[in-house]
């Protein structure tokens, strides 16, 4: 499954990069700071992304229930336009997680995440997207996913709703805000 997901991501990225206009490197900003609140279980989180190349970005996230637990991620991502309204994305992240059920240890458990996704404009201010990926922490392997919708009230600020599927805190709804850096 991991090899198929990686191969598909690399093929799609190379196809979209080959078709991309050299003047348009991306349809979205990948420079942002994000704050979020998760529902069921109640979690608090933050994330960031910073472009380091026209088609690559550095990213990270931290989430917690403030109950001696955490979910940290740090890695690199790529993005390339598919057409004038959509980008294909992918990420490779190092993850450190501690919780009471699966990953209980003093320093947490280390692992990797790889995912591929798409971001799409539905209108001038409405963005939707999703990702599917593979999470491997310690001896736990699972397929994870994310779907979201985001309303861009201005160029510098957006609000959104995100559904996380089968992630560290299981299935969860997130309310998010993003600020452009």
C-alpha positions as CSV (number, residue, x, y, z in Angstrom):
1,X,0.0,0.0,0.0
2,X,2.8,2.4,0.9
3,X,4.7,1.8,-2.3
4,X,1.6,2.2,-4.4
5,X,0.7,5.5,-2.7
6,X,4.2,6.8,-3.1
7,X,4.4,5.8,-6.7
8,X,1.0,7.3,-7.5
9,X,1.9,10.5,-5.8
10,X,5.2,10.8,-7.7
11,X,3.6,10.0,-11.1
12,X,0.8,12.6,-10.6
13,X,3.2,15.2,-9.4
14,X,5.5,14.8,-12.4
15,X,2.6,14.8,-14.8
16,X,1.1,18.0,-13.3
17,X,4.5,19.7,-13.1
18,X,5.1,18.8,-16.7
19,X,1.8,20.4,-17.7
20,X,2.2,23.4,-15.4
21,X,2.7,26.9,-17.0
22,X,6.1,28.1,-15.9
23,X,4.7,31.5,-14.8
24,X,2.0,29.9,-12.5
25,X,3.6,27.7,-9.9
26,X,0.7,27.4,-7.6
27,X,-3.0,28.3,-7.2
28,X,-2.8,28.6,-3.4
29,X,-0.7,30.2,-0.7
30,X,1.5,27.8,1.2
31,X,2.7,30.4,3.7
32,X,0.3,30.4,6.7
33,X,-0.1,29.9,10.4
34,X,-3.1,27.9,11.6
35,X,-5.0,27.6,14.9
36,X,-7.6,24.8,15.4
37,X,-10.0,23.2,17.8
38,X,-11.0,19.6,17.5
39,X,-14.4,18.2,18.6
40,X,-14.8,14.7,20.1
41,X,-12.3,14.4,21.6
42,X,-11.7,18.1,22.4
43,X,-8.2,19.0,21.2
44,X,-6.3,22.2,20.6
45,X,-3.8,22.6,17.8
46,X,-1.6,24.8,15.7
47,X,0.2,24.4,12.4
48,X,2.3,26.3,9.9
49,X,3.6,26.1,6.4
50,X,6.4,28.1,4.7
51,X,7.4,28.0,1.1
52,X,11.0,27.1,0.4
53,X,10.8,26.6,-3.3
54,X,8.1,27.5,-5.9
55,X,6.8,23.9,-5.6
56,X,7.8,22.9,-2.1
57,X,7.0,23.9,1.5
58,X,8.2,23.2,5.0
59,X,5.3,22.4,7.4
60,X,4.6,21.4,11.0
61,X,1.7,20.8,13.4
62,X,1.1,20.2,17.1
63,X,-2.2,19.0,18.7
64,X,-3.0,18.0,22.3
65,X,-5.9,17.4,24.7
66,X,-3.7,18.8,27.5
67,X,-3.8,15.4,29.2
68,X,-0.1,14.5,29.0
69,X,-0.6,13.7,25.3
70,X,0.6,15.2,22.0
71,X,0.7,14.7,18.3
72,X,3.6,16.5,16.6
73,X,4.5,16.5,12.9
74,X,7.3,18.2,11.0
75,X,8.2,17.7,7.3
76,X,8.3,18.7,3.7
77,X,5.5,19.0,1.2
78,X,5.2,19.6,-2.6
79,X,2.5,21.3,-4.6
80,X,1.9,21.6,-8.3
81,X,-1.0,23.0,-10.3
82,X,-3.3,20.5,-12.1
83,X,-5.2,23.3,-13.8
84,X,-6.0,27.0,-13.1
85,X,-8.2,26.0,-10.1
86,X,-6.6,23.0,-8.5
87,X,-3.3,21.9,-7.0
88,X,-2.0,18.4,-6.2
89,X,-0.2,18.2,-2.9
90,X,1.9,15.7,-1.0
91,X,3.7,15.5,2.3
92,X,6.3,13.5,4.0
93,X,6.4,14.1,7.8
94,X,8.2,12.8,10.8
95,X,5.6,12.3,13.6
96,X,6.0,12.0,17.4
97,X,2.8,10.9,19.2
98,X,1.9,10.2,22.8
99,X,-1.6,9.2,24.1
100,X,-3.1,6.9,26.6
101,X,-4.4,4.2,24.2
102,X,-1.9,3.4,21.4
103,X,1.3,5.3,21.9
104,X,1.9,5.5,25.7
105,X,5.6,6.1,26.6
106,X,7.5,8.8,28.3
107,X,8.9,10.5,25.1
108,X,6.1,9.4,22.8
109,X,6.6,7.2,19.8
110,X,8.3,8.2,16.5
111,X,7.0,7.4,13.1
112,X,6.4,8.7,9.5
113,X,3.5,9.9,7.5
114,X,3.2,10.1,3.8
115,X,0.1,11.5,2.0
116,X,-1.2,12.9,-1.2
117,X,-4.1,15.2,-1.8
118,X,-5.8,17.9,-3.8
119,X,-6.9,21.5,-3.2
120,X,-9.7,22.9,-5.4
121,X,-11.3,26.3,-5.7
122,X,-15.1,26.1,-6.0
123,X,-15.4,29.9,-6.3
124,X,-13.4,33.0,-5.7
125,X,-13.5,32.5,-1.9
126,X,-14.4,28.8,-1.3
127,X,-11.7,26.1,-1.2
128,X,-12.3,22.4,-0.8
129,X,-9.8,19.6,-0.6
130,X,-8.7,16.3,0.8
131,X,-5.8,14.0,1.5
132,X,-5.2,10.3,1.9
133,X,-2.1,8.9,3.5
134,X,-0.3,6.2,5.4
135,X,0.8,6.6,9.1
136,X,3.4,4.3,10.5
137,X,4.2,4.9,14.2
138,X,6.1,2.2,16.2
139,X,4.3,-1.0,15.1
140,X,1.0,0.7,14.3
141,X,0.2,1.2,10.6
142,X,-3.0,2.8,9.4
143,X,-4.5,4.6,6.4
144,X,-5.6,8.1,7.3
145,X,-7.6,10.8,5.5
146,X,-8.7,14.4,5.7
147,X,-11.5,16.3,3.9
148,X,-12.1,20.0,4.4
149,X,-13.8,23.2,3.2
150,X,-12.4,26.7,3.8
151,X,-13.9,30.1,3.3
152,X,-11.4,32.9,2.5
153,X,-13.0,36.1,3.8
154,X,-9.9,38.1,2.8
155,X,-6.5,37.2,1.2
156,X,-5.0,37.2,4.6
157,X,-7.6,35.2,6.7
158,X,-9.7,32.1,6.2
159,X,-11.9,29.9,8.4
160,X,-12.7,26.2,7.8
161,X,-14.1,22.9,8.8
162,X,-12.0,19.8,8.5
163,X,-12.8,16.1,9.0
164,X,-9.9,13.8,10.1
165,X,-10.5,10.2,9.5
166,X,-8.7,7.4,11.4
167,X,-5.9,9.7,12.6
168,X,-4.2,9.7,16.1
169,X,-7.3,11.0,17.8
170,X,-9.5,8.8,15.6
171,X,-12.3,10.4,13.6
172,X,-12.6,14.1,14.4
173,X,-14.1,17.4,13.3
174,X,-11.8,20.4,13.4
175,X,-12.7,24.1,13.3
176,X,-9.7,26.0,11.8
177,X,-8.5,29.5,11.2
178,X,-5.6,30.4,8.9
179,X,-3.6,33.6,8.7
180,X,-1.3,34.2,5.7
181,X,2.3,34.9,6.6
